[in-house]
Amino acid sequence: MKKLLNALIVFGLVLAVRPAMALADDAAALYKSKCQACHGADGKGSAAGQKIGVRDFNAPEVQKMTDDELFDVTKKGKGKMPAYDKKLTDDQIKELIKHIHSLK
């Protein structure tokens, strides 16, 4: 009985952790498909992105931006940054912002 209970606890933990891991994988894949062409794999800007003036995600002016500000820029666009309000859900944008924070 104790082994069964332990197995159920472990199984429950695996199920609880797996969605979070899937979201991280989805955010990385989403970043790669939607952002990487301009912002680069490391968030510092691809060669093409640097030519159009994308900001390095590690730059102080970007780092001081709140998640809400980053959300608004991603959703509505700003300058040469296109709006993604019709291409991404709010949850996808929030996951992208978490992924961007992980690049530093």
MMTF fields as JSON, N, C-alpha, C and O atoms, coordinates in Angstrom:
{
  "mmtfVersion": "1.0.0",
  "mmtfProducer": "UNKNOWN",
  "numBonds": 415,
  "numAtoms": 416,
  "numGroups": 104,
  "numChains": 1,
  "numModels": 1,
  "chainsPerModel": [1],
  "groupsPerChain": [104],
  "chainIdList": ["A"],
  "bondAtomList": [4, 2, 8, 6, 12, 10, 16, 14, 20, 18, 24, 22, 28, 26, 32, 30, 36, 34, 40, 38, 44, 42, 48, 46, 52, 50, 56, 54, 60, 58, 64, 62, 68, 66, 72, 70, 76, 74, 80, 78, 84, 82, 88, 86, 92, 90, 96, 94, 100, 98, 104, 102, 108, 106, 112, 110, 116, 114, 120, 118, 124, 122, 128, 126, 132, 130, 136, 134, 140, 138, 144, 142, 148, 146, 152, 150, 156, 154, 160, 158, 164, 162, 168, 166, 172, 170, 176, 174, 180, 178, 184, 182, 188, 186, 192, 190, 196, 194, 200, 198, 204, 202, 208, 206, 212, 210, 216, 214, 220, 218, 224, 222, 228, 226, 232, 230, 236, 234, 240, 238, 244, 242, 248, 246, 252, 250, 256, 254, 260, 258, 264, 262, 268, 266, 272, 270, 276, 274, 280, 278, 284, 282, 288, 286, 292, 290, 296, 294, 300, 298, 304, 302, 308, 306, 312, 310, 316, 314, 320, 318, 324, 322, 328, 326, 332, 330, 336, 334, 340, 338, 344, 342, 348, 346, 352, 350, 356, 354, 360, 358, 364, 362, 368, 366, 372, 370, 376, 374, 380, 378, 384, 382, 388, 386, 392, 390, 396, 394, 400, 398, 404, 402, 408, 406, 412, 410],
  "bondOrderList": [1, 1, 1, 1, 1, 1, 1, 1, 1, 1, 1, 1, 1, 1, 1, 1, 1, 1, 1, 1, 1, 1, 1, 1, 1, 1, 1, 1, 1, 1, 1, 1, 1, 1, 1, 1, 1, 1, 1, 1, 1, 1, 1, 1, 1, 1, 1, 1, 1, 1, 1, 1, 1, 1, 1, 1, 1, 1, 1, 1, 1, 1, 1, 1, 1, 1, 1, 1, 1, 1, 1, 1, 1, 1, 1, 1, 1, 1, 1, 1, 1, 1, 1, 1, 1, 1, 1, 1, 1, 1, 1, 1, 1, 1, 1, 1, 1, 1, 1, 1, 1, 1, 1],
  "groupList": [{"groupName": "MET", "atomNameList": ["N", "CA", "C", "O"], "elementList": ["N", "C", "C", "O"], "formalChargeList": [0, 0, 0, 0], "bondAtomList": [1, 0, 2, 1, 3, 2], "bondOrderList": [1, 1, 2], "singleLetterCode": "M", "chemCompType": "L-PEPTIDE LINKING"}, {"groupName": "LYS", "atomNameList": ["N", "CA", "C", "O"], "elementList": ["N", "C", "C", "O"], "formalChargeList": [0, 0, 0, 0], "bondAtomList": [1, 0, 2, 1, 3, 2], "bondOrderList": [1, 1, 2], "singleLetterCode": "K", "chemCompType": "L-PEPTIDE LINKING"}, {"groupName": "LEU", "atomNameList": ["N", "CA", "C", "O"], "elementList": ["N", "C", "C", "O"], "formalChargeList": [0, 0, 0, 0], "bondAtomList": [1, 0, 2, 1, 3, 2], "bondOrderList": [1, 1, 2], "singleLetterCode": "L", "chemCompType": "L-PEPTIDE LINKING"}, {"groupName": "ASN", "atomNameList": ["N", "CA", "C", "O"], "elementList": ["N", "C", "C", "O"], "formalChargeList": [0, 0, 0, 0], "bondAtomList": [1, 0, 2, 1, 3, 2], "bondOrderList": [1, 1, 2], "singleLetterCode": "N", "chemCompType": "L-PEPTIDE LINKING"}, {"groupName": "ALA", "atomNameList": ["N", "CA", "C", "O"], "elementList": ["N", "C", "C", "O"], "formalChargeList": [0, 0, 0, 0], "bondAtomList": [1, 0, 2, 1, 3, 2], "bondOrderList": [1, 1, 2], "singleLetterCode": "A", "chemCompType": "L-PEPTIDE LINKING"}, {"groupName": "ILE", "atomNameList": ["N", "CA", "C", "O"], "elementList": ["N", "C", "C", "O"], "formalChargeList": [0, 0, 0, 0], "bondAtomList": [1, 0, 2, 1, 3, 2], "bondOrderList": [1, 1, 2], "singleLetterCode": "I", "chemCompType": "L-PEPTIDE LINKING"}, {"groupName": "VAL", "atomNameList": ["N", "CA", "C", "O"], "elementList": ["N", "C", "C", "O"], "formalChargeList": [0, 0, 0, 0], "bondAtomList": [1, 0, 2, 1, 3, 2], "bondOrderList": [1, 1, 2], "singleLetterCode": "V", "chemCompType": "L-PEPTIDE LINKING"}, {"groupName": "PHE", "atomNameList": ["N", "CA", "C", "O"], "elementList": ["N", "C", "C", "O"], "formalChargeList": [0, 0, 0, 0], "bondAtomList": [1, 0, 2, 1, 3, 2], "bondOrderList": [1, 1, 2], "singleLetterCode": "F", "chemCompType": "L-PEPTIDE LINKING"}, {"groupName": "GLY", "atomNameList": ["N", "CA", "C", "O"], "elementList": ["N", "C", "C", "O"], "formalChargeList": [0, 0, 0, 0], "bondAtomList": [1, 0, 2, 1, 3, 2], "bondOrderList": [1, 1, 2], "singleLetterCode": "G", "chemCompType": "PEPTIDE LINKING"}, {"groupName": "ARG", "atomNameList": ["N", "CA", "C", "O"], "elementList": ["N", "C", "C", "O"], "formalChargeList": [0, 0, 0, 0], "bondAtomList": [1, 0, 2, 1, 3, 2], "bondOrderList": [1, 1, 2], "singleLetterCode": "R", "chemCompType": "L-PEPTIDE LINKING"}, {"groupName": "PRO", "atomNameList": ["N", "CA", "C", "O"], "elementList": ["N", "C", "C", "O"], "formalChargeList": [0, 0, 0, 0], "bondAtomList": [1, 0, 2, 1, 3, 2], "bondOrderList": [1, 1, 2], "singleLetterCode": "P", "chemCompType": "L-PEPTIDE LINKING"}, {"groupName": "ASP", "atomNameList": ["N", "CA", "C", "O"], "elementList": ["N", "C", "C", "O"], "formalChargeList": [0, 0, 0, 0], "bondAtomList": [1, 0, 2, 1, 3, 2], "bondOrderList": [1, 1, 2], "singleLetterCode": "D", "chemCompType": "L-PEPTIDE LINKING"}, {"groupName": "TYR", "atomNameList": ["N", "CA", "C", "O"], "elementList": ["N", "C", "C", "O"], "formalChargeList": [0, 0, 0, 0], "bondAtomList": [1, 0, 2, 1, 3, 2], "bondOrderList": [1, 1, 2], "singleLetterCode": "Y", "chemCompType": "L-PEPTIDE LINKING"}, {"groupName": "SER", "atomNameList": ["N", "CA", "C", "O"], "elementList": ["N", "C", "C", "O"], "formalChargeList": [0, 0, 0, 0], "bondAtomList": [1, 0, 2, 1, 3, 2], "bondOrderList": [1, 1, 2], "singleLetterCode": "S", "chemCompType": "L-PEPTIDE LINKING"}, {"groupName": "CYS", "atomNameList": ["N", "CA", "C", "O"], "elementList": ["N", "C", "C", "O"], "formalChargeList": [0, 0, 0, 0], "bondAtomList": [1, 0, 2, 1, 3, 2], "bondOrderList": [1, 1, 2], "singleLetterCode": "C", "chemCompType": "L-PEPTIDE LINKING"}, {"groupName": "GLN", "atomNameList": ["N", "CA", "C", "O"], "elementList": ["N", "C", "C", "O"], "formalChargeList": [0, 0, 0, 0], "bondAtomList": [1, 0, 2, 1, 3, 2], "bondOrderList": [1, 1, 2], "singleLetterCode": "Q", "chemCompType": "L-PEPTIDE LINKING"}, {"groupName": "HIS", "atomNameList": ["N", "CA", "C", "O"], "elementList": ["N", "C", "C", "O"], "formalChargeList": [0, 0, 0, 0], "bondAtomList": [1, 0, 2, 1, 3, 2], "bondOrderList": [1, 1, 2], "singleLetterCode": "H", "chemCompType": "L-PEPTIDE LINKING"}, {"groupName": "GLU", "atomNameList": ["N", "CA", "C", "O"], "elementList": ["N", "C", "C", "O"], "formalChargeList": [0, 0, 0, 0], "bondAtomList": [1, 0, 2, 1, 3, 2], "bondOrderList": [1, 1, 2], "singleLetterCode": "E", "chemCompType": "L-PEPTIDE LINKING"}, {"groupName": "THR", "atomNameList": ["N", "CA", "C", "O"], "elementList": ["N", "C", "C", "O"], "formalChargeList": [0, 0, 0, 0], "bondAtomList": [1, 0, 2, 1, 3, 2], "bondOrderList": [1, 1, 2], "singleLetterCode": "T", "chemCompType": "L-PEPTIDE LINKING"}],
  "groupTypeList": [0, 1, 1, 2, 2, 3, 4, 2, 5, 6, 7, 8, 2, 6, 2, 4, 6, 9, 10, 4, 0, 4, 2, 4, 11, 11, 4, 4, 4, 2, 12, 1, 13, 1, 14, 15, 4, 14, 16, 8, 4, 11, 8, 1, 8, 13, 4, 4, 8, 15, 1, 5, 8, 6, 9, 11, 7, 3, 4, 10, 17, 6, 15, 1, 0, 18, 11, 11, 17, 2, 7, 11, 6, 18, 1, 1, 8, 1, 8, 1, 0, 10, 4, 12, 11, 1, 1, 2, 18, 11, 11, 15, 5, 1, 17, 2, 5, 1, 16, 5, 16, 13, 2, 1],
  "groupIdList": [1, 2, 3, 4, 5, 6, 7, 8, 9, 10, 11, 12, 13, 14, 15, 16, 17, 18, 19, 20, 21, 22, 23, 24, 25, 26, 27, 28, 29, 30, 31, 32, 33, 34, 35, 36, 37, 38, 39, 40, 41, 42, 43, 44, 45, 46, 47, 48, 49, 50, 51, 52, 53, 54, 55, 56, 57, 58, 59, 60, 61, 62, 63, 64, 65, 66, 67, 68, 69, 70, 71, 72, 73, 74, 75, 76, 77, 78, 79, 80, 81, 82, 83, 84, 85, 86, 87, 88, 89, 90, 91, 92, 93, 94, 95, 96, 97, 98, 99, 100, 101, 102, 103, 104],
  "secStructList": [7, 2, 2, 2, 2, 2, 2, 2, 2, 2, 2, 2, 2, 2, 2, 2, 2, 2, 2, 2, 2, 2, 2, 2, 2, 2, 2, 2, 2, 2, 2, 2, 2, 2, 6, 2, 2, 2, 2, 7, 6, 6, 1, 1, 7, 7, 2, 2, 2, 2, 2, 2, 6, 7, 7, 7, 6, 6, 1, 2, 2, 2, 2, 6, 1, 7, 2, 2, 2, 2, 2, 2, 2, 2, 2, 2, 7, 5, 6, 6, 5, 7, 7, 7, 6, 6, 6, 1, 7, 2, 2, 2, 2, 2, 2, 2, 2, 2, 2, 2, 2, 2, 6, 7],
  "xCoordList": [0.815, 0.0, 0.864, 0.566, 1.941, 2.823, 3.527, 3.721, 3.913, 4.561, 3.601, 3.998, 2.35, 1.348, 1.149, 1.067, 1.072, 0.906, 2.103, 1.93, 3.307, 4.51, 4.522, 4.887, 4.121, 4.071, 3.06, 3.318, 1.922, 0.913, 1.406, 1.128, 2.124, 2.68, 3.689, 3.652, 4.579, 5.574, 4.881, 5.251, 3.888, 3.145, 2.464, 2.471, 1.89, 1.245, 2.233, 1.924, 3.423, 4.452, 4.887, 5.081, 5.038, 5.416, 4.354, 4.678, 3.094, 2.013, 1.965, 1.618, 2.308, 2.285, 3.426, 3.245, 4.584, 5.766, 5.741, 6.235, 5.182, 5.203, 4.568, 5.156, 3.397, 2.834, 3.745, 3.852, 4.399, 5.311, 6.477, 6.909, 6.987, 8.077, 7.598, 8.325, 6.382, 5.832, 5.667, 5.943, 5.218, 5.08, 6.425, 6.524, 7.462, 8.798, 9.271, 9.849, 9.026, 9.389, 8.603, 9.154, 7.308, 6.462, 6.94, 6.98, 7.297, 7.767, 9.065, 9.248, 9.972, 11.233, 10.976, 11.59, 10.072, 9.732, 9.044, 9.305, 8.176, 7.484, 8.472, 8.394, 9.399, 10.438, 11.229, 11.504, 11.583, 12.373, 11.611, 12.195, 10.319, 9.545, 9.111, 8.97, 8.896, 8.353, 9.354, 9.204, 10.364, 11.22, 12.681, 13.346, 13.162, 14.588, 15.16, 16.324, 14.376, 14.888, 15.433, 16.448, 14.767, 15.228, 16.02, 17.039, 15.541, 16.142, 17.299, 18.002, 17.508, 18.606, 18.321, 17.468, 19.038, 18.837, 19.13, 18.513, 20.067, 20.47, 19.809, 20.08, 18.94, 18.254, 19.066, 18.626, 20.25, 21.115, 20.903, 21.474, 20.078, 19.796, 20.553, 21.77, 19.849, 20.495, 21.156, 20.963, 21.919, 22.545, 21.471, 21.595, 20.421, 19.325, 18.612, 18.27, 18.394, 17.721, 18.523, 17.966, 19.828, 20.679, 20.651, 20.757, 20.509, 20.436, 19.173, 19.178, 18.095, 16.856, 16.695, 15.705, 17.66, 17.678, 16.967, 16.512, 16.857, 16.238, 17.11, 18.329, 16.469, 17.207, 17.65, 16.936, 18.826, 19.366, 18.51, 18.338, 17.973, 17.136, 17.904, 17.293, 19.232, 20.043, 20.411, 21.015, 20.048, 20.364, 19.608, 18.482, 20.213, 19.575, 18.173, 17.282, 17.963, 16.642, 15.568, 14.392, 15.967, 15.005, 14.835, 13.716, 15.913, 15.852, 15.001, 14.383, 14.962, 14.167, 12.679, 11.862, 12.316, 10.914, 10.175, 10.704, 8.949, 8.134, 7.584, 7.612, 7.093, 6.457, 5.26, 5.003, 4.53, 3.377, 3.812, 3.148, 4.921, 5.432, 5.884, 5.588, 6.597, 7.019, 5.811, 5.8, 4.804, 3.569, 2.93, 2.547, 2.818, 2.201, 2.97, 2.366, 4.291, 5.1, 4.904, 4.778, 4.878, 4.702, 3.299, 3.133, 2.325, 0.931, 0.599, 0.003, 0.983, 0.582, 1.629, 1.315, 2.878, 3.958, 4.47, 3.813, 5.651, 6.236, 7.393, 8.251, 7.417, 8.465, 8.413, 7.372, 9.525, 9.574, 9.109, 8.994, 8.844, 8.332, 6.872, 6.039, 6.555, 5.157, 4.279, 4.766, 3.001, 2.029, 1.736, 1.618, 1.621, 1.321, -0.035, -0.31, -0.885, -2.179, -3.083, -3.936, -2.923, -3.757, -3.047, -3.634, -1.775, -0.976, -0.719, -0.516, -0.728, -0.437, -1.512, -2.085, -1.771, -2.697, -1.971, -0.743, -2.736, -2.13, -1.239, -0.162, -1.682, -0.88, 0.424, 1.462, 0.388, 1.619, 2.59, 3.793, 2.079, 2.939, 3.558, 4.739, 2.783, 3.305, 4.4, 5.406, 4.213, 5.243, 6.495, 7.612, 6.308, 7.459, 8.259, 9.49, 7.572, 8.264, 9.086, 10.214, 8.532, 9.305, 10.533, 11.62, 10.357, 11.489, 12.543, 13.74, 12.111, 13.046, 13.862, 15.066, 13.217, 13.935, 14.967, 15.994, 14.692, 15.625, 16.863, 17.826, 16.867, 18.002, 19.194, 20.31, 18.972, 20.089, 21.085, 22.074],
  "yCoordList": [-1.194, 0.0, 1.267, 2.23, 1.254, 2.408, 2.634, 3.78, 1.56, 1.692, 2.295, 3.118, 1.891, 2.425, 3.914, 4.698, 4.303, 5.712, 6.528, 7.611, 6.02, 6.715, 6.837, 7.878, 5.77, 5.802, 6.84, 7.552, 6.932, 7.918, 9.343, 10.241, 9.544, 10.872, 11.257, 12.378, 10.353, 10.623, 10.902, 11.837, 10.099, 10.283, 11.657, 12.346, 12.042, 13.354, 14.495, 15.495, 14.34, 15.373, 15.486, 16.589, 14.357, 14.369, 15.089, 15.899, 14.792, 15.455, 16.955, 17.746, 17.339, 18.753, 19.519, 20.671, 18.908, 19.568, 19.588, 20.53, 18.58, 18.445, 19.621, 20.084, 20.134, 21.288, 22.514, 23.236, 22.755, 23.891, 23.716, 24.675, 22.5, 22.23, 22.408, 22.94, 21.966, 22.098, 23.569, 23.957, 24.396, 25.825, 26.456, 27.292, 26.061, 26.588, 26.183, 26.995, 24.926, 24.463, 25.209, 25.597, 25.412, 26.14, 27.587, 28.116, 28.218, 29.603, 29.698, 30.633, 28.744, 28.741, 28.552, 29.221, 27.645, 27.413, 28.636, 29.006, 29.253, 30.453, 31.59, 32.303, 31.754, 32.778, 32.525, 33.446, 31.275, 30.936, 31.256, 31.741, 30.986, 31.204, 32.647, 33.077, 33.404, 34.759, 35.879, 36.98, 35.622, 36.702, 36.603, 37.618, 35.39, 35.165, 35.799, 36.2, 35.897, 36.463, 37.878, 38.248, 38.658, 40.022, 40.129, 40.816, 39.444, 39.605, 38.647, 38.797, 37.667, 36.726, 35.681, 35.872, 34.578, 33.468, 33.873, 33.357, 34.792, 35.209, 36.501, 36.967, 37.087, 38.315, 39.574, 40.669, 39.432, 40.595, 41.226, 42.272, 40.581, 41.108, 40.352, 40.189, 39.891, 39.243, 40.328, 41.517, 39.936, 40.922, 41.771, 42.993, 41.119, 41.857, 42.752, 43.894, 42.243, 43.021, 44.237, 45.313, 44.067, 45.186, 46.285, 47.467, 45.897, 46.894, 47.751, 48.917, 47.173, 47.96, 48.55, 49.225, 48.299, 48.95, 48.238, 48.888, 46.898, 46.207, 46.4, 46.543, 46.4, 46.578, 45.235, 44.237, 45.228, 44.076, 43.892, 44.833, 42.689, 42.444, 42.615, 42.769, 42.59, 42.773, 44.236, 44.565, 45.11, 46.53, 47.113, 46.701, 48.062, 48.644, 49.193, 49.025, 49.844, 50.422, 49.353, 49.601, 48.172, 47.07, 46.37, 46.02, 46.164, 45.492, 46.24, 45.624, 47.571, 48.339, 48.357, 48.824, 47.852, 47.81, 46.756, 45.678, 47.083, 46.12, 45.075, 45.26, 43.988, 42.974, 43.56, 43.205, 44.45, 45.085, 45.931, 45.939, 46.636, 47.443, 46.549, 46.833, 45.474, 44.531, 43.888, 43.679, 43.58, 43.004, 43.96, 43.552, 45.239, 46.229, 46.406, 46.5, 46.452, 46.601, 45.392, 45.542, 44.209, 43.003, 42.952, 42.616, 43.274, 43.191, 44.286, 44.01, 45.527, 46.668, 47.098, 47.795, 46.681, 47.129, 48.49, 49.209, 48.828, 50.136, 50.359, 49.491, 51.506, 51.767, 50.721, 50.53, 50.048, 49.018, 47.648, 46.701, 47.557, 46.301, 46.146, 46.988, 45.059, 44.868, 44.445, 43.896, 44.706, 44.284, 42.798, 42.305, 42.099, 40.664, 40.356, 39.206, 41.37, 41.158, 40.208, 39.557, 40.114, 39.21, 37.899, 36.996, 37.805, 36.615, 35.74, 34.532, 36.347, 35.627, 35.917, 37.006, 34.928, 35.138, 35.884, 35.966, 36.42, 37.096, 36.135, 36.52, 34.887, 33.897, 33.601, 33.429, 33.54, 33.3, 34.462, 34.25, 35.674, 36.842, 36.821, 37.132, 36.461, 36.376, 35.323, 35.537, 34.192, 33.144, 33.601, 33.281, 34.35, 34.896, 35.841, 35.833, 36.645, 37.581, 36.81, 37.195, 35.74, 34.899, 34.34, 34.299, 33.908, 33.356, 34.433, 34.168, 35.629, 36.72, 36.999, 37.238, 36.97, 37.158, 36.056, 36.282, 34.869, 33.751, 33.862, 33.126, 34.756, 34.892, 35.607, 35.498, 36.339, 37.094, 36.221, 36.72],
  "zCoordList": [0.0, 0.0, 0.0, -0.706, 0.803, 0.878, -0.458, -0.863, -1.147, -2.456, -3.471, -4.296, -3.412, -4.325, -4.079, -5.025, -2.816, -2.474, -2.955, -3.515, -2.742, -3.206, -4.726, -5.271, -5.403, -6.866, -7.346, -8.316, -6.681, -7.063, -6.827, -7.622, -5.755, -5.467, -6.543, -7.052, -6.89, -7.93, -9.263, -9.973, -9.599, -10.837, -10.851, -11.872, -9.737, -9.628, -9.816, -10.466, -9.244, -9.408, -10.864, -11.375, -11.522, -12.937, -13.76, -14.629, -13.485, -14.214, -13.926, -14.802, -12.719, -12.359, -13.017, -13.411, -13.142, -13.7, -15.225, -15.843, -15.815, -17.27, -18.009, -18.987, -17.601, -18.314, -18.271, -19.262, -17.141, -17.048, -18.005, -18.644, -18.107, -19.039, -20.481, -21.32, -20.762, -22.111, -22.472, -23.607, -21.522, -21.78, -22.094, -22.992, -21.361, -21.618, -23.008, -23.73, -23.385, -24.719, -25.78, -26.809, -25.531, -26.474, -26.621, -27.732, -25.521, -25.566, -26.345, -27.124, -26.152, -26.891, -28.383, -29.213, -28.717, -30.123, -30.718, -31.863, -29.95, -30.401, -30.623, -31.623, -29.688, -29.835, -31.117, -31.886, -31.328, -32.513, -33.794, -34.763, -33.799, -35.024, -35.235, -36.38, -34.171, -34.307, -34.027, -34.559, -33.207, -32.715, -33.157, -33.366, -33.295, -33.479, -34.743, -34.752, -35.798, -37.046, -36.833, -37.423, -36.001, -35.73, -34.431, -34.369, -33.393, -32.066, -31.799, -30.8, -32.672, -32.503, -31.45, -30.583, -31.527, -30.596, -29.158, -28.226, -28.979, -27.633, -27.164, -26.058, -27.999, -27.624, -27.853, -27.503, -28.438, -28.664, -30.03, -30.339, -30.841, -32.175, -33.233, -33.138, -34.234, -35.369, -36.215, -35.959, -37.201, -38.087, -38.758, -38.838, -39.238, -39.881, -38.87, -39.179, -37.682, -36.65, -36.231, -36.016, -36.114, -35.722, -36.777, -36.45, -38.047, -39.123, -39.02, -39.414, -38.491, -38.361, -36.961, -36.679, -36.092, -34.786, -33.653, -32.712, -33.72, -32.587, -31.352, -31.446, -30.216, -28.966, -28.426, -28.526, -27.859, -27.146, -25.892, -25.117, -25.688, -24.517, -23.208, -22.151, -23.267, -22.064, -21.821, -20.8, -22.754, -22.612, -21.423, -21.145, -20.722, -19.533, -19.798, -18.965, -20.942, -21.201, -21.389, -21.126, -21.84, -21.974, -20.627, -20.252, -19.91, -18.615, -17.604, -16.735, -17.71, -16.742, -17.099, -16.305, -18.285, -18.68, -17.86, -17.591, -17.469, -16.731, -17.706, -18.923, -17.148, -17.991, -18.727, -19.877, -18.075, -18.724, -19.921, -20.957, -19.773, -20.887, -22.042, -23.202, -21.724, -22.763, -23.438, -24.651, -22.641, -23.167, -24.172, -25.268, -23.791, -24.668, -25.971, -27.039, -25.891, -27.099, -28.012, -29.227, -27.433, -28.232, -28.831, -30.004, -28.052, -28.518, -29.529, -30.57, -29.227, -30.051, -31.069, -32.035, -30.85, -31.717, -31.283, -30.531, -31.77, -31.456, -32.417, -32.574, -33.052, -34.031, -35.137, -35.766, -35.372, -36.413, -35.917, -36.695, -34.617, -34.037, -34.441, -34.105, -35.168, -35.568, -34.391, -33.403, -34.513, -33.502, -33.674, -34.795, -32.567, -32.593, -31.971, -31.626, -31.824, -31.18, -31.95, -31.347, -33.239, -34.031, -34.358, -34.954, -33.96, -34.27, -33.048, -33.177, -31.861, -30.621, -29.583, -29.545, -28.748, -27.641, -26.52, -26.512, -25.585, -24.432, -23.65, -23.197, -23.489, -22.762, -23.495, -22.856, -24.809, -25.572, -25.39, -25.236, -25.406, -25.212, -23.819, -23.664, -22.815, -21.447, -21.342, -20.665, -22.005, -21.996, -22.739, -22.333, -23.828, -24.546, -23.662, -23.695, -22.882, -21.992, -20.951, -20.644, -20.419, -19.493, -20.192, -19.616, -21.437, -22.189, -22.435, -22.319, -22.77, -22.997, -21.738, -21.822, -20.574, -19.305, -19.08, -18.441, -19.606, -19.407, -20.277, -20.061, -21.25, -22.166, -21.55, -22.057, -20.462, -19.878, -19.179, -18.643]
}
